[in-house]
Amino acid sequence: MNDPQHDFERFREHLSVHGNGKLVRAVAARAAIGNWRAAMYSRDDVRQLLECWEMTTADLELVDQALATAWRVRAAAYAPYSQFQVGAAVLGSCGRLWCGANVENSSYGLTLCAERAALAAARAAGGDAFLLLCIAADTEEPISPCGACRQWIVELAPHALVAMIGSNGAERWCTPSELLPWAFGSRMFHRHE
Ligand SMILES: [Zn+2]
């Protein structure tokens, strides 16, 4: 666990459906660093690691922007009942960003999570090749998507990475299938000849 080289390679492999361009490498690198930082390494360690991958912190700018957007958009949440604000941002392979926040309802079961709001906004704007879904909330450990959102993520962003962000910069990065192994999918009701 927390081996950045191993994470970088497996995340790149997961994202390889999007090619191996600069942004794909940046997402894989930022993901590997995000998991590794949980083990409290220094900025110099990060710089050295990026050097090995022939990158600089400037290459990670768009990914950092996606994380910051998820954090910032929490303020747009409609959460009068729980007061629990969650933000989400989706990064497309074109470099575009879409975002969403949770929207509650007095009929509690109708509440929409930030992840689903962001994915719906991204789809509605024509996005589809998603590299990254960031989720942010003011929680001690990185915020984790609920079961319904996991199902949405494996269906709409199966080739993305998921970044979970808590307060104090706590991060956890993984693939959608790690969040929801053996997920239900359309292959189950499409009979193969
Ligand atoms: Zn949810």
Residues whose N, C-alpha, C, O or C-beta is under 5 A from the ligand:
A	BS01	ZN	C113 P145 C146 C149
